[in-house]
Amino acid sequence: MLPAGSKPPSVVLSAYSTRTWHVTDMSEKLLLEELNYSFLDSHFYIVPLSPLDGVHSDATLTAGGSDLKRVSASLALARPQTGDQRVVLYVQPITPPGDTSGLLGLVLHPTAPYFNVNLFLGPDTDTSYSGGTQLASITDGTTRFATPLLRIINGKLMAITSSQPPSWAYDGDDLIFGSGLAFPRQLFGQGSTLLKPNLFTDFIGQLGEVRVGERSSTTTTIYAPDASVQTTGSKYPMPLGLTQSGAFMITTVDNGLLAPGVPPNATVTSTIDASKADFSPPTFTALMLFDANGQITSHLTPHQAGSLLFAAADYVYATVGTGTYQPIAADQTKVWFRYSGSQMWQPLTASQVTEDPTSGILFRVDLTSVANADNVLVDMKFDIVDASGNTTSYMMEPAFAVGRDSWFGRRGPHR
């Protein structure tokens, strides 16, 4: 309790409009962050302030200015049926083990199919504490996707899915979420027995957003060794029964969202042999499309250069803990394309770039010849194989556009 007539200590937050918090004497460490949004120019400002070792007197904190890092983000939003369209921006403190912190959020209600925003994040102000931000798209009460945490890493504001991102993590200034290329991540999880694992299938955007809203539109079918349908459905995860001897085939079909108004048909087909010690199929871990300037994109410009990066890995299923990483058979990796409407697949060259010890082998595909066309949609197909002969094939129909006006008469995303 404070003595009668005394004034409580305060924390003055003066980076923008001054705000004063009146608190009683505090001994705990206090972590402060500001979140500001400008409705005039769609700018977010997230400013971490220096932690306080308790509050025992007046404290004035300032931060921001020229130290802020900036990216531009474009979010493709699903069309609402009930009028419920929300974009939520979260500010996520990153604290040492044992510390607790709150989550700060701001909810916006956009009406356009794209939400474009400039995001400014201040650098860390303490070696033990960090911070990041995350954007989530919610339509009709369902989370469609949430971006990875946006953090400052080596002086760049990046979308990262782990504290140690692979060497190919994108660090450009323009980010795309919710539309464009997506890759399937399929992992076996612990089931009731070794040969009854659970299959987790997620479709991941180019910059790592998990499109959880597409789980309900994803159908998985399990074919037994005699080619009969063992089970089919949209369960997440999908329970498997691999007790029969021989090779199984698993197909997963997703009718998600390539761009507003353009539903692709994405199909993943895996073949596995339950009689082998390693019966889990290889999986994709990255897929990104780049324009002639090396910027992430959802489409290519006609008659200009373009490229694609993708990565794949094999994780040997374990009944306890996580699966053990091992490289795929890189020399058996194949890539094809065709223009939508054609029945003829044309091969492309996948050149190995590097290998990450957990995310797998990275390949680059030159798409300059593919972009030598006017306003077309492009289908893509990828085949990968692991050391045990298990296979995964992924096909997107379409995968991307050459030219903005090729989205079935619609204009593509503008950034």
C-alpha positions, 0 to 999 in steps of 0.5 A: 500500500502507498502512504496516504496522499502519495503519487504511484510510480509511473511508466511513461510510453512516449514513442508516439502519443504519450501514455502513462501507466500508474502502478504500485511498486513492482519488483518483477522484471517488466517487458514493454512493447508498443503496437501502433497502426496507421489507418491512413497508410496501413502501417504497423509499428511494433516497438520493443522497449528496454526491460525494466528491473522492477518499477520503483520510480518514474521511468521514461522510455523511448525507442524506434526511429531509424532503427525500425526494420520494414517489410511489405506484406500482402495477405490473400483472404478467403471470401467470407460467407457470413461477413466475418473477415478478420486480420489479427496482428499479434506481438509475441515477446520471446523470453528466457525459459521460466519467464512469462509474458502476455500476448498483444493483439490488434483486430482489423476487419478488411473488406477487400480480397487482399490485405496489404500492409507495411510492417515496421519492427524495432530491434531487440533492446536486451540480449535476453529478450526478443520479440516478433509479430504474426499475422493471422487470417480468420474468415467465418470464425475459422483460422485460414492461415497464420504467418510464421513469426516475423523477426529481425535476424541478422539485421533483416526482418524475416518470416521464420519457422524455427529459431535457426532457419535454413540458409535459403530462408527468404529475406526480401522486403516483399512478403506474400501469404495465403496465395501462390505456390504451396507445398505439402508437408506430410509427416508420420506421427505416433499411433497406437502401434508401429504399423498404425501411425497417424498421417499429418498433411498440411499445405504450406505457403511459400513463406511458411504459413500453415494453411490450416483452413484447407485441412477440411478441404483435403481428402486422403485415400489409402490404397491397400497392397491389393489396390482396394480402398482401405480408407478415405476421408478428411480426418486430421490426422489420418490414421493408417493401418499398414499391417498388410504385407506389400506396397501401399499408396496414399493420395491426398487431394486439396482444393485450396486457394491459389488466388482469390477466385482461382482454386487449384487442384493439388494432388500428393501421391506417395508409395510406401512399403510397410515391410521395410524399416523405413516406410515413411515417404519423403516430404517437401520442406520448401517451395518458392517462386522468384521473379527476374529480380529474385523477389518472391512472387505469385506469378511471372512476367511474360518473356522475362526470367524466373526461377523456383526453389524447392527442398525435400527431406526424409524423416525415418518414422520413430515410435518415440520422439521425432523422426530421424532425418536422412537425405532423399535420393537427389539423383532421382528428383524430377520436375515437369511443367505443362501449360494448363489445357495441355496433356504433355508434360515437359521436363525441367532440370532440378539442380542441387544447391545445398543441403540443410541438416534438418530441412533437406536438400535444396534444388533450383529450377530455371523457369525462363523458358516456361515464362516465354509465353503470354498470359498462361497458367502453368501446371507443375509436377515434382517427384522425389524418392528416399533411400528405401524406395518410398516415393512422393509425387506432387502435382499442382494444376495450376501452380502459377501464372505467366502474366497478371491477366491469366487468372481466368480473366481476373487480375492477379495479386498486386504488390 
